[in-house]
Amino acid sequence: MLHNILEKSIENLKGLSLKKARLFKIELNIHTYEDFLFFYPKKYVNYPILEDISELKLKKKTYESIIQISGKITKIEEVNYRNKKGKILIARLENKTGFIELLWFHKTNFFKRNIKKNVPIIVYGNIKYFQKKIQIIHPNIQKFQLLKKFLSIFPIYSISKKLKKNGISNFFMINLLKNIIEESKNNIEEFFFQDLMKKKLMHRREALIQIHFPQSLEKLFQAQYRLKFEELFFFKLSLLSKKNRNKKFLYSYPFFKLGKNFYKFYKYCLPFSLTEEQKRAFKEIRNDLKKSIQMNRLLQGDVGCGKTIIAVLSMLTALDNGYQSCLMVPTEVLAIQHYFSIQKMVSLIGIRTALLTSSISMKKRKCIYRDLLTGRISILIGTHTLIQETVHFQNLGLAIIDEQQRFGVEQRAKILEKNKKPPHILIMTATPIPRTLSMTLYHDLNISIIKELPLERKPIKTIHFWNKKRPKVLEIIKNQILKGRQIYIIYPTIEKSKKNEYQNLINGYQILKKEFQNLENKIGILHGRMNYQEKNIQMDRFLSGKNKIMVSTTVIEVGVDVPNASVILIENADCFGLSQLHQLRGRVGRGPYQSYCFLMTNEKISIESRFRMKVMCQTNDGLEISKKDLKLRGSGDLIIGTKQSGKSCLRMANLIKDYKLMKEVIPIAQNFFYKKSNFFLNHRVYKYYNKYLWKK
């Protein structure tokens, strides 16, 4: 039976007690021999074997370094220390060139029972020099036969604190894996035929051995290449298989023509001339819309690059072909702003739009539902309310999702159910989330990028300040207000929480009122707990210029367009992710003035937070920030499609670092999938591996 030994429970594994087996299942999700084989080392260390002990006396630079020494234990004794309150076990390791001392301060009885004299061993540990003696304290000891075979490159595994407390060390893992490999290596079958193997791939059995016990760096790299190739191959096959299963969802409505609505708007209502990159992006979208295959395209461009006008042109294209459109946005503030700006543009040519949010009264909603179903409403703009079961379109042909990182995958999928055939999908964002970027890299989402900003726009200057520099930041803000500019100040929380010590909006608002007493009632406040009317009043005051400072939480993260705003100060910037910081920064720099983004943190922040601050200060490129974000957060679940970020289902391959390898794998996987080329030994192996790869 295929892989019968590999499917054995780890409870049968030599050297593993039932208690420890249960811990492996709970802590590492390792249940079978096979799970263990696929639990790859997190890194490797190279410890040279020193055969000549006398060399240590000549090379004092080796003191305090880790090294391996081969020999035999010739003497063991136990002595008292600390006024006879404790005992120390001392062993003498000797070979033809000299001797060193091995010392244990803990578990002395255990080592005394288990250490055998005159047996060839290899010892590794930290070299110390004490009273003219060379010592290794708490050394690791292995049988000579094991380490002689696999030389000096040691695997290091991720072991939780709970496992370590129960006596599971790195060498314990090495011993278990040695036993598994010895018992099951003849059951590791090859997937690919020899014609492919001869070109570039190490045999699968050899790769799994070398990944745990590499004989050389060259062998290790070959094993990594083989296993990455295998993962990416099946990864691409899984995506192709998923597409094939969902074939019925790939067909949509073709938009063959550009009609009177499009041309009227383009000639009489277009608020500005399109840039060359906007024209190119629309052309790519237009080519997709002509097809009966559903468009699934990402329109990526930094804030202010003109994505919204491309969305309007796309919706007019749908209308000229007899179909409705919807624009779904994450916040009510953004929905209102989009509604008024789009309505102002398209109402001039007699096109009816509607706004639908949770704050709209039931009476108005019923009118919208009726007019939407009868086709009187051509463009519907709103929040996630659009995907409720009560919303029915007459013939939805195009769905546009703005700032899609704020929606869950399942929420976005509900849009597809709003017509018999799924509508074309256009996703717009300034910063693609890791999952979206990953799907883009692997050809499951087409992408159009607008890098060009309008001529009058200037790049935003981003500066990271420690809290002690606050007076300097406030001085810059005061100078900007004197020049007539407006300011955003963002807080991570509304009020003080027991769980954290972040700056909070309520307290910050009071402090700012004292700091800017001359502004009187020109400091506004905005947060998620305010009702619809209160939010509108505050936004209107800021949009009209009556308020000079907007003190807010992240409710203004997306879409708010105030060209006069030139500074955004983000308090406790370390508690925000890269994508969110980039979105917040996008609230300024929307006019012709030089704009600034100040990231304020205390000095005690994590290494990851420092990295995020550095990235933000180095680049304004949303796509580049997404790549960094992908490295930090992971790609999410690309197969099931519900997790936005986190650990990828790929165990060894890296979606960014191995992009070149993926480009090699894609045509091979496509060739197999579409032409049914026989790269496999048999289909049972493929089904087995596919199930195993994604089961976790």
Residue, then its C-alpha position, 0 to 999 in steps of 0.5 A: m500500500l502506498h506510503n504505508i510506513l509514512e502514514k504510521s503514527i509517531e506513537n510507533l516511533k522509536g525513542l518517542s514516549l506517548k506523552k511526548a507524541r501527544l505534545f508533538k501533535i498539539e504543539l507542532n501538528i505532527h501526527t505521522y512519520e510523513d508530518f515529521l519529514f515535512f517539518y523542515p529545519k528553520k535554519y542550519v549551522n556549520y560546526p567544523i569537526l576539530e580532530d586535533i585537540s591540541e590545536l585549541k591551545l594554539k588557537k585561542k580565538t576559538y575560545e567562546s566559539i562552538i566547535q565539534i571534537s571527536g574522541k572517547i570518554t576515558k574518565i567520569e567523576e562527580v564532585n561537590y561544589r557550592n559548599k557541598k550543596g550541589k554536585i558537578l559531573i566531570a568527564r574527560l574526553e580524550n583522543k590521540t592529540g590530547f584531552i578536554e573536560l566536559l561538565w554538567f551542573h544539572k541532571t548529573n545522575f541522568f548523564k552519569r547513567n547514560i554516558k559510556k566509556n571508551v565509545p567513539i563519540i562526537v561532542y559539540g558545544n561552547i569552548k571555555y578556558f578555566q584554570k588552564k583547562i579547556q572545557i565544554i559545559h553541558p555539551n551535546i553528545q552524539k554517536f560517532q556513526l551518525l555525525k560522521k555520515f552527515l558531516s558538520i552541517f546541523p539542522i536547527y528546528s523550531i521548538s516551542k517552550k513547552l516542548k523544551k520544558n519536556g526534554i525535547s531538544n534540537f538533538f532529540m529532534i535529530n535523533l527522531l528524524k534519523n530513526i524515521i529516515e532509516e525506517s521509511k526512506n525506501n517508501i519515499e517515491e518519486f513523482f516525476f519521470q526521468d526526463l525531467m529529473k535529468k534536467k535539474l532535480m534531485h531525487r525526492r528521497e535524497a532531497l528529503i534526507q539532505i534537507h534534514f542531514p545535508q552532507s554539504l552546502e551544495k547538496l543542501f541547495q540542491a535539496q531546497y531547489r527540488l522541494k521548492f520546485e515540487e511545492l510550487f509545481f503542485f501549488k500552480l496545479s492546485l490553482l489551475s484545478k480550482k479554476n477548472r472546477n469553477k469554470k462556470f463562474l468564468y463567463s460574464y457579459p461582454f461589453f462590445k461598444l462604447g456608446k453615447n454616455f461614454y462619449k458625452f462624458y469624455k467630451y463634456c464632463l471629464p474634469f481633467s485630461l487623462t495621463e498616459e498611464q490612465k489611458r493605458a490602464f483603461k485600455e487594458i480594462r476595456n480589452d477585458l470587458k469586451k470578452s465574455i470571460q469575466m474580468n478579474r483585474l486589480l487597478q493599483g495606483d497611489v492615492g491621487c493618481g486618478k483611479t476613480i475616473i477610470a472607474v467612472l469610465s468603466m461604469l459608463t461602458a457597462l451602461d452603454n451596453g445595457y448593464q448596471s454597475c456598483l461601487m463598494v467601499p469600506t466606510e460610510v465617509l468614503a461612500i458619501q464622498h464618492y457618491f457626491s463626486i460621481q453624481k456631480m460628474v455623471s448627472l450632467i448627462g442624465i445618469r441616475t446614481a444612488l447611495l446605499t449605506s446602513s444609515i439610510s432610512m428604511k423608507k429610502r432603502k425601499c425606493i432604492y431597492r425598487d428602482l434598482l430592480t427596475g433598472r432606473i438606477s444605473i450606478l449604485i454606490g455604498t458600503h458592504t450594505l450592497i451585498q445584503e440579500t435584500v439588494h437585487f439588481q436588474n442586470l449587474g454587469l460590473a462590480i468595482i471594489d475600492e480599497q479592497q484590503r478593508f473587505g474580507v474575501e467572503q464579503r467580496a465573493k458575495i458580489l458574484e451572486k448578484n446576477k445569473k452570470p457573475p459581473h466583471i470585477l475591478i478591484m482598486t487599491a493604493t496598497p494591495i494586501p499580501r494575498t492580492l499581491s500573491m495572486t497577482l504574482y501567480h497570474d490569477l489576477n491581472i493588474s494595471i498599475i498607474k504610477e504617474l501622478p498629476l503634474e502639480r503633485k509633489p512627493i510626500k515627505t515621511i519622517h519618523f520622530w521619537n516622542k521626545k521630538r514632539p515640540k519640533v513636530l508641533e512647531i512644524i504643524k503651527n507653521q503649516i497652519l499659518k500658511g493656510r494648510q490643514i492638518y490630520i492627527i491620527y490616534p490608534t484608540i478612542e480612549k484609554s484601554k487597560k490592554n495598552e498604553y497607546q495615545n488615545l483620541i479623547n486625551g489627545y483632543q484635550i491636549l491639542k485644544k490647550e496647545f492650539q488655543n488660538l484656533e478656538n473652535k477650529i479643531g474637529i474630532l471624528h471617530g467610529r462611535m459618532n453617528y451619521q449626522e455627527k460625522n457629516i458635520q465634522m467632515d463638512r467643516f473640514l472639507s470647507g476649511k472651517n476646521k484647521i485640525m482633524v483629530s481622528t481615528t483611522v475612519i479617515e484611512v481611505g478616500v477622504d480627499v482634502p487638497n488643502a491638507s498638508v500634514i498628517l501626524i500618526e501617533n503610535a505609528d508602530c501599532f499600524g501595519l504597512s498598508q494602513l500607514h500608507q493609506l493614512r499617508g495618502r490623506v495628504g499630498r492631494g493638492p499642489y502643496q508640499s506635504y508631510c507624514f510624521l510617524m510618532t513612536n516611543e523608543k521602545i518598539s520592536i524590530e519589526s516596527r522599526f523596519r516598518m518605519k524605515v520602509m515608510c520613510q524610504t518609499n511612497d510606492g504602494l506596490e513596493i510597500s506591499k512587497k515588504d508587507l508580504k515578507l512581514r505578514g505572509s501571503g495568506d491562504l491562496i487556495i482556500g481563499t479566506k485568510q488575508s495574511g499569515k503563514s502561507c501553505l507553502r512550507m519552503a518556497n517563498l512567494i517573493k524570493d522564489y518568483k524566478l523559480m515560479k516562472e520556470v515552474i508555471p509552463i511545466a505545470q500548465n503543460f501537464f495540466y492542459k496537455k496531460s503530460n506524464f511527468f508523474l509516476n501515477h495519478r495516485v501520487y499526485k492526489y496523495y501529495n495534493k491532499y497532504l500539501w494543503k491539508k494544514 
